[in-house]
Amino acid sequence: MKLTVLYRGPLSGCNYGCEYCPFGKWKQSEEELTKDRADLERFLQWVESRTQDTVSVFFTPWGEALIWPWYQQALARLTHLPHVERAAVQTNLSCRLDWLTDCRTEKLGIWATYHPEWMKRSRFLAQCQRLSEHGVRHSAGMVGFRRFADEAEALRRELPGDTYLWINAVKDGLDAYTPEDVERFTRIDPLFPVNNTRHPSRGRACRGGESVLSVDGDGTAYRCHFIKEPLGNLYAPDFDAALKPRPCSKDTCGCHIGYVHLEYLELDRVFGSGLLERVPATRLWTVGLQRSASRISQS
């Protein structure tokens, strides 16, 4: 079996306080952090036991994980397992990076989000440079608020040409785009039109629930983060029987970590082995394939 697990434990605090995000508004207690660490350890032991399978793990925490050493150690541990193909994480990249020397970095992926209100651009660029020096494949990205457009353009100019910069579209009506806004963000990220679309998904084939799972700290498994119908518990002896093809039950899918697994969009071909850390297989941002992205978004 080839299985991708998106792990989201109880960790929900963040060291940033972005106004649009609820997770930087509180700090977790020692008891909550202890539970998060214990849940993660149980999950790691499960991954270690799956030697008959090829497993990839993607940490998608509600909060910021890499400021805590047990997540740094978890990534290092996973990258040294022969049957683990990929270990990736979403992060604001504010942590120290000395732990990278403990990893097999060819298996590590970093999805790094730049928050200009909380980190200087020079520091974010320096962190990305350290990832490159360690041979870590990574993407960089920003939330696509119109007020961040100038900063996004500046970041694109200063990032190395081989680093993909994605823009996450704001879809909740807080920052409605004009056609000029869409064109501007698409010049930065040729896949922006794909992300700026709520893709029809009801009844469509999706790898979620078959070869891709979302798992919480207690082991409850779901087909994805966005459909809260449990499939069972990952740690149950008979859990594998729950893995099967399932058509999507939602009308649309608008988040990258969800729609990227919709089969009809064929985004696995766009991202290849960089699917988890959001790195396209070819440098779309340098060869001007905006029309290709628009075609996908209209499928």
C-alpha positions as a LaTeX table, in Angstrom:
\begin{tabular}{lrrr}
\hline
Residue & $x$ (\AA) & $y$ (\AA) & $z$ (\AA) \\
\hline
Met1 & 0.00 & 0.00 & 0.00 \\
Lys2 & 1.13 & 3.54 & $-0.76$ \\
Leu3 & $-0.38$ & 5.86 & 1.84 \\
Thr4 & $-0.20$ & 9.59 & 2.55 \\
Val5 & $-1.24$ & 10.75 & 6.01 \\
Leu6 & $-2.01$ & 14.37 & 6.85 \\
Tyr7 & $-1.48$ & 14.53 & 10.60 \\
Arg8 & $-3.11$ & 17.27 & 12.65 \\
Gly9 & $-2.73$ & 16.76 & 16.39 \\
Pro10 & $-4.20$ & 18.89 & 19.17 \\
Leu11 & $-1.48$ & 21.57 & 18.85 \\
Ser12 & $-3.29$ & 24.83 & 18.12 \\
Gly13 & $-1.19$ & 27.66 & 19.53 \\
Cys14 & 1.04 & 29.83 & 17.37 \\
Asn15 & 3.87 & 32.25 & 18.05 \\
Tyr16 & 2.36 & 34.69 & 15.54 \\
Gly17 & $-0.90$ & 36.60 & 15.96 \\
Cys18 & $-2.18$ & 37.22 & 12.42 \\
Glu19 & $-5.52$ & 39.03 & 12.62 \\
Tyr20 & $-7.19$ & 36.72 & 10.09 \\
Cys21 & $-6.12$ & 33.52 & 11.89 \\
Pro22 & $-7.66$ & 32.33 & 15.18 \\
Phe23 & $-4.73$ & 30.20 & 16.29 \\
Gly24 & $-2.32$ & 32.89 & 17.42 \\
Lys25 & $-4.76$ & 34.24 & 19.98 \\
Trp26 & $-3.94$ & 31.88 & 22.85 \\
Lys27 & $-1.14$ & 29.87 & 24.35 \\
Gln28 & $-1.50$ & 26.20 & 25.19 \\
Ser29 & $-1.08$ & 24.87 & 28.70 \\
Glu30 & 1.68 & 22.46 & 29.68 \\
Glu31 & $-0.97$ & 19.75 & 29.96 \\
Glu32 & $-2.14$ & 20.37 & 26.39 \\
Leu33 & 1.42 & 20.36 & 25.08 \\
Thr34 & 2.13 & 17.12 & 26.93 \\
Lys35 & $-0.88$ & 15.51 & 25.28 \\
Asp36 & 0.21 & 16.78 & 21.86 \\
Arg37 & 3.64 & 15.26 & 22.37 \\
Ala38 & 2.20 & 11.92 & 23.51 \\
Asp39 & $-0.23$ & 11.80 & 20.59 \\
Leu40 & 2.58 & 12.50 & 18.15 \\
Glu41 & 4.71 & 9.74 & 19.66 \\
Arg42 & 1.88 & 7.24 & 19.25 \\
Phe43 & 1.48 & 8.27 & 15.61 \\
Leu44 & 5.22 & 7.94 & 14.96 \\
Gln45 & 5.18 & 4.43 & 16.40 \\
Trp46 & 2.31 & 3.57 & 14.03 \\
Val47 & 4.31 & 4.87 & 11.04 \\
Glu48 & 7.34 & 2.88 & 12.19 \\
Ser49 & 5.21 & $-0.27$ & 12.30 \\
Arg50 & 3.98 & 0.09 & 8.69 \\
Thr51 & 7.10 & $-1.41$ & 7.15 \\
Gln52 & 5.04 & $-3.31$ & 4.57 \\
Asp53 & 3.82 & $-0.02$ & 3.09 \\
Thr54 & 5.26 & 3.13 & 1.52 \\
Val55 & 4.20 & 6.02 & 3.73 \\
Ser56 & 4.37 & 9.79 & 3.38 \\
Val57 & 3.54 & 12.12 & 6.25 \\
Phe58 & 2.43 & 15.74 & 6.04 \\
Phe59 & 2.10 & 17.73 & 9.25 \\
Thr60 & $-0.66$ & 20.34 & 8.84 \\
Pro61 & $-1.01$ & 21.74 & 12.37 \\
Trp62 & $-3.59$ & 24.27 & 13.48 \\
Gly63 & $-0.72$ & 26.13 & 15.16 \\
Glu64 & 3.02 & 26.40 & 14.55 \\
Ala65 & 4.72 & 23.05 & 15.06 \\
Leu66 & 8.41 & 23.65 & 14.40 \\
Ile67 & 8.94 & 25.88 & 17.42 \\
Trp68 & 8.57 & 22.66 & 19.45 \\
Pro69 & 11.50 & 20.22 & 19.47 \\
Trp70 & 9.31 & 17.10 & 19.34 \\
Tyr71 & 8.14 & 18.04 & 15.83 \\
Gln72 & 11.70 & 18.71 & 14.70 \\
Gln73 & 12.73 & 15.33 & 16.12 \\
Ala74 & 9.70 & 13.67 & 14.50 \\
Leu75 & 10.69 & 14.87 & 11.05 \\
Ala76 & 14.26 & 13.70 & 11.54 \\
Arg77 & 13.01 & 10.32 & 12.75 \\
Leu78 & 10.63 & 9.88 & 9.84 \\
Thr79 & 13.22 & 10.74 & 7.20 \\
His80 & 15.43 & 7.92 & 8.43 \\
Leu81 & 12.75 & 5.25 & 8.01 \\
Pro82 & 13.36 & 3.25 & 4.81 \\
His83 & 9.64 & 2.89 & 4.05 \\
Val84 & 8.89 & 6.61 & 4.48 \\
Glu85 & 8.98 & 8.32 & 1.12 \\
Arg86 & 8.34 & 11.91 & 2.24 \\
Ala87 & 8.01 & 13.87 & 5.48 \\
Ala88 & 6.70 & 17.40 & 5.08 \\
Val89 & 5.35 & 20.20 & 7.25 \\
Gln90 & 3.56 & 23.52 & 6.98 \\
Thr91 & 5.42 & 26.21 & 8.93 \\
Asn92 & 5.96 & 29.95 & 9.31 \\
Leu93 & 9.70 & 29.18 & 9.29 \\
Ser94 & 10.36 & 31.16 & 12.48 \\
Cys95 & 12.19 & 28.27 & 14.17 \\
Arg96 & 15.89 & 27.58 & 14.40 \\
Leu97 & 17.08 & 25.24 & 11.68 \\
Asp98 & 20.00 & 23.45 & 13.34 \\
Trp99 & 17.85 & 20.28 & 13.58 \\
Leu100 & 18.10 & 19.86 & 9.81 \\
Thr101 & 21.48 & 18.20 & 10.29 \\
Asp102 & 19.67 & 15.29 & 11.96 \\
Cys103 & 17.49 & 14.67 & 8.88 \\
Arg104 & 17.90 & 12.85 & 5.62 \\
Thr105 & 17.06 & 16.08 & 3.87 \\
Glu106 & 16.38 & 14.46 & 0.50 \\
Lys107 & 13.16 & 13.10 & 2.09 \\
Leu108 & 12.18 & 16.34 & 3.82 \\
Gly109 & 9.73 & 18.90 & 2.44 \\
Ile110 & 8.94 & 22.36 & 3.82 \\
Trp111 & 5.83 & 24.39 & 2.99 \\
Ala112 & 6.85 & 27.82 & 4.30 \\
Thr113 & 4.42 & 30.71 & 4.70 \\
Tyr114 & 5.73 & 34.27 & 4.86 \\
His115 & 3.82 & 36.59 & 7.19 \\
Pro116 & 5.12 & 40.11 & 6.48 \\
Glu117 & 3.46 & 41.53 & 9.58 \\
Trp118 & 5.44 & 39.15 & 11.81 \\
Met119 & 8.76 & 38.50 & 10.10 \\
Lys120 & 11.12 & 40.72 & 8.17 \\
Arg121 & 11.51 & 39.73 & 4.55 \\
Ser122 & 15.29 & 39.55 & 4.95 \\
Arg123 & 14.96 & 36.97 & 7.72 \\
Phe124 & 12.48 & 34.86 & 5.75 \\
Leu125 & 14.79 & 34.92 & 2.74 \\
Ala126 & 17.71 & 33.93 & 4.95 \\
Gln127 & 15.71 & 30.99 & 6.31 \\
Cys128 & 14.87 & 29.86 & 2.78 \\
Gln129 & 18.54 & 30.13 & 1.87 \\
Arg130 & 19.42 & 27.86 & 4.80 \\
Leu131 & 16.91 & 25.30 & 3.56 \\
Ser132 & 18.57 & 25.39 & 0.14 \\
Glu133 & 22.02 & 25.03 & 1.65 \\
His134 & 20.85 & 21.90 & 3.45 \\
Gly135 & 19.29 & 20.49 & 0.27 \\
Val136 & 15.70 & 20.75 & 1.53 \\
Arg137 & 13.04 & 21.08 & $-1.14$ \\
His138 & 10.63 & 23.82 & $-0.16$ \\
Ser139 & 8.05 & 26.25 & $-1.38$ \\
Ala140 & 7.38 & 29.76 & $-0.09$ \\
Gly141 & 4.02 & 31.43 & $-0.02$ \\
Met142 & 1.78 & 34.20 & 1.22 \\
Val143 & $-1.88$ & 34.81 & 1.89 \\
Gly144 & $-3.20$ & 36.80 & $-1.05$ \\
Phe145 & $-4.55$ & 39.88 & 0.66 \\
Arg146 & $-4.43$ & 42.80 & $-1.73$ \\
Arg147 & $-2.50$ & 44.83 & 0.84 \\
Phe148 & 0.29 & 42.25 & 0.58 \\
Ala149 & 0.64 & 42.49 & $-3.21$ \\
Asp150 & 3.64 & 44.82 & $-3.18$ \\
Glu151 & 5.39 & 42.63 & $-0.63$ \\
Ala152 & 4.63 & 39.50 & $-2.66$ \\
Glu153 & 6.19 & 41.06 & $-5.74$ \\
Ala154 & 9.25 & 42.07 & $-3.73$ \\
Leu155 & 9.58 & 38.56 & $-2.30$ \\
Arg156 & 9.33 & 37.06 & $-5.79$ \\
Arg157 & 12.12 & 39.34 & $-7.02$ \\
Glu158 & 14.41 & 38.41 & $-4.14$ \\
Leu159 & 13.79 & 34.67 & $-3.93$ \\
Pro160 & 16.04 & 32.44 & $-6.02$ \\
Gly161 & 14.59 & 31.65 & $-9.41$ \\
Asp162 & 14.22 & 27.97 & $-8.55$ \\
Thr163 & 11.98 & 28.63 & $-5.51$ \\
Tyr164 & 8.25 & 28.48 & $-6.16$ \\
Leu165 & 6.22 & 31.28 & $-4.57$ \\
Trp166 & 2.53 & 30.43 & $-4.19$ \\
Ile167 & $-0.28$ & 32.82 & $-3.33$ \\
Asn168 & $-3.25$ & 31.54 & $-1.32$ \\
Ala169 & $-6.39$ & 33.23 & $-2.59$ \\
Val170 & $-8.71$ & 34.84 & $-0.04$ \\
Lys171 & $-12.09$ & 33.26 & $-0.74$ \\
Asp172 & $-14.25$ & 34.38 & 2.17 \\
Gly173 & $-15.28$ & 37.73 & 0.70 \\
Leu174 & $-13.00$ & 39.77 & 2.96 \\
Asp175 & $-10.81$ & 40.94 & 0.10 \\
Ala176 & $-12.71$ & 40.67 & $-3.19$ \\
Tyr177 & $-10.43$ & 40.64 & $-6.22$ \\
Thr178 & $-10.72$ & 42.74 & $-9.34$ \\
Pro179 & $-9.57$ & 41.24 & $-12.65$ \\
Glu180 & $-6.44$ & 43.37 & $-12.27$ \\
Asp181 & $-5.75$ & 41.83 & $-8.85$ \\
Val182 & $-6.05$ & 38.33 & $-10.29$ \\
Glu183 & $-3.71$ & 39.22 & $-13.13$ \\
Arg184 & $-1.20$ & 40.71 & $-10.71$ \\
Phe185 & $-1.14$ & 37.67 & $-8.41$ \\
Thr186 & $-1.02$ & 35.34 & $-11.42$ \\
Arg187 & 2.14 & 37.03 & $-12.63$ \\
Ile188 & 3.68 & 36.03 & $-9.29$ \\
Asp189 & 2.11 & 32.56 & $-9.10$ \\
Pro190 & 0.87 & 31.07 & $-12.39$ \\
Leu191 & $-1.21$ & 28.57 & $-10.37$ \\
Phe192 & $-3.08$ & 31.34 & $-8.55$ \\
Pro193 & $-6.19$ & 30.89 & $-10.77$ \\
Val194 & $-6.32$ & 27.25 & $-9.66$ \\
Asn195 & $-6.27$ & 28.24 & $-6.00$ \\
Asn196 & $-8.72$ & 31.08 & $-6.61$ \\
Thr197 & $-11.38$ & 28.57 & $-7.68$ \\
Arg198 & $-13.82$ & 26.48 & $-5.68$ \\
His199 & $-13.56$ & 23.32 & $-7.75$ \\
Pro200 & $-16.71$ & 21.24 & $-8.33$ \\
Ser201 & $-16.20$ & 18.08 & $-6.31$ \\
Arg202 & $-19.47$ & 16.37 & $-5.39$ \\
Gly203 & $-19.47$ & 12.85 & $-6.82$ \\
Arg204 & $-15.96$ & 13.28 & $-8.20$ \\
Ala205 & $-13.23$ & 10.73 & $-7.63$ \\
Cys206 & $-10.72$ & 11.75 & $-4.98$ \\
Arg207 & $-7.78$ & 9.94 & $-3.43$ \\
Gly208 & $-8.99$ & 11.05 & $-0.01$ \\
Gly209 & $-10.14$ & 8.04 & 1.99 \\
Glu210 & $-8.32$ & 5.59 & $-0.25$ \\
Ser211 & $-4.62$ & 6.45 & $-0.37$ \\
Val212 & $-4.74$ & 9.83 & 1.43 \\
Leu213 & $-5.99$ & 10.30 & 5.00 \\
Ser214 & $-6.43$ & 13.05 & 7.54 \\
Val215 & $-5.71$ & 11.90 & 11.10 \\
Asp216 & $-6.13$ & 13.72 & 14.42 \\
Gly217 & $-4.22$ & 13.25 & 17.64 \\
Asp218 & $-6.56$ & 10.55 & 18.95 \\
Gly219 & $-6.13$ & 8.54 & 15.75 \\
Thr220 & $-9.57$ & 9.33 & 14.31 \\
Ala221 & $-9.19$ & 9.17 & 10.55 \\
Tyr222 & $-11.10$ & 11.15 & 7.93 \\
Arg223 & $-10.91$ & 11.19 & 4.17 \\
Cys224 & $-9.67$ & 14.81 & 4.37 \\
His225 & $-9.62$ & 17.81 & 6.69 \\
Phe226 & $-12.87$ & 19.12 & 5.26 \\
Ile227 & $-15.27$ & 16.19 & 5.57 \\
Lys228 & $-15.84$ & 15.37 & 9.23 \\
Glu229 & $-17.25$ & 11.90 & 8.74 \\
Pro230 & $-14.91$ & 9.49 & 10.56 \\
Leu231 & $-13.65$ & 6.47 & 8.69 \\
Gly232 & $-12.53$ & 4.76 & 11.89 \\
Asn233 & $-9.49$ & 4.86 & 14.10 \\
Leu234 & $-6.04$ & 4.55 & 12.60 \\
Tyr235 & $-4.90$ & 2.38 & 15.48 \\
Ala236 & $-7.71$ & $-0.16$ & 15.23 \\
Pro237 & $-6.50$ & $-3.60$ & 14.04 \\
Asp238 & $-9.03$ & $-3.67$ & 11.21 \\
Phe239 & $-8.62$ & $-0.06$ & 10.05 \\
Asp240 & $-7.16$ & $-0.92$ & 6.63 \\
Ala241 & $-10.55$ & $-2.27$ & 5.58 \\
Ala242 & $-11.86$ & 1.31 & 5.69 \\
Leu243 & $-9.54$ & 2.41 & 2.90 \\
Lys244 & $-11.44$ & 2.40 & $-0.37$ \\
Pro245 & $-12.41$ & 4.71 & $-3.26$ \\
Arg246 & $-14.97$ & 7.33 & $-2.25$ \\
Pro247 & $-16.56$ & 10.07 & $-4.35$ \\
Cys248 & $-16.41$ & 13.48 & $-2.71$ \\
Ser249 & $-19.50$ & 14.42 & $-0.69$ \\
Lys250 & $-18.94$ & 18.21 & $-0.75$ \\
Asp251 & $-20.17$ & 20.50 & $-3.50$ \\
Thr252 & $-16.83$ & 22.22 & $-3.98$ \\
Cys253 & $-13.23$ & 22.07 & $-2.77$ \\
Gly254 & $-11.25$ & 25.28 & $-2.49$ \\
Cys255 & $-8.17$ & 24.45 & $-0.40$ \\
His256 & $-4.94$ & 23.27 & $-2.00$ \\
Ile257 & $-4.43$ & 20.38 & 0.43 \\
Gly258 & $-7.88$ & 19.11 & $-0.54$ \\
Tyr259 & $-8.40$ & 19.73 & $-4.26$ \\
Val260 & $-4.88$ & 18.60 & $-5.14$ \\
His261 & $-6.16$ & 15.02 & $-4.60$ \\
Leu262 & $-9.19$ & 15.36 & $-6.91$ \\
Glu263 & $-8.37$ & 13.02 & $-9.76$ \\
Tyr264 & $-9.96$ & 14.98 & $-12.61$ \\
Leu265 & $-7.74$ & 18.02 & $-11.96$ \\
Glu266 & $-4.63$ & 15.86 & $-12.51$ \\
Leu267 & $-2.60$ & 18.08 & $-10.19$ \\
Asp268 & $-0.52$ & 15.10 & $-9.16$ \\
Arg269 & 1.03 & 15.44 & $-12.63$ \\
Val270 & 1.66 & 19.16 & $-12.06$ \\
Phe271 & 3.37 & 18.67 & $-8.69$ \\
Gly272 & 4.86 & 15.20 & $-9.04$ \\
Ser273 & 6.99 & 14.25 & $-6.05$ \\
Gly274 & 6.64 & 17.81 & $-4.69$ \\
Leu275 & 2.93 & 17.40 & $-4.05$ \\
Leu276 & 3.06 & 17.67 & $-0.24$ \\
Glu277 & 5.41 & 20.65 & $-0.01$ \\
Arg278 & 3.64 & 22.36 & $-2.94$ \\
Val279 & 6.54 & 22.43 & $-5.37$ \\
Pro280 & 5.58 & 21.95 & $-9.05$ \\
Ala281 & 7.54 & 19.40 & $-11.01$ \\
Thr282 & 8.50 & 22.02 & $-13.61$ \\
Arg283 & 9.15 & 25.71 & $-13.11$ \\
Leu284 & 5.76 & 27.00 & $-14.16$ \\
Trp285 & 6.57 & 30.38 & $-12.63$ \\
Thr286 & 9.46 & 30.85 & $-15.05$ \\
Val287 & 7.96 & 29.55 & $-18.29$ \\
Gly288 & 4.69 & 31.47 & $-18.37$ \\
Leu289 & 2.08 & 28.72 & $-18.23$ \\
Gln290 & $-0.71$ & 30.89 & $-16.82$ \\
Arg291 & $-3.10$ & 29.69 & $-19.50$ \\
Ser292 & $-2.56$ & 26.12 & $-18.41$ \\
Ala293 & $-3.49$ & 27.06 & $-14.84$ \\
Ser294 & $-6.59$ & 28.87 & $-16.07$ \\
Arg295 & $-7.65$ & 25.81 & $-18.05$ \\
Ile296 & $-7.38$ & 23.62 & $-14.94$ \\
Ser297 & $-9.41$ & 26.11 & $-12.85$ \\
Gln298 & $-12.23$ & 26.05 & $-15.41$ \\
Ser299 & $-12.42$ & 22.24 & $-15.69$ \\
\hline
\end{tabular}
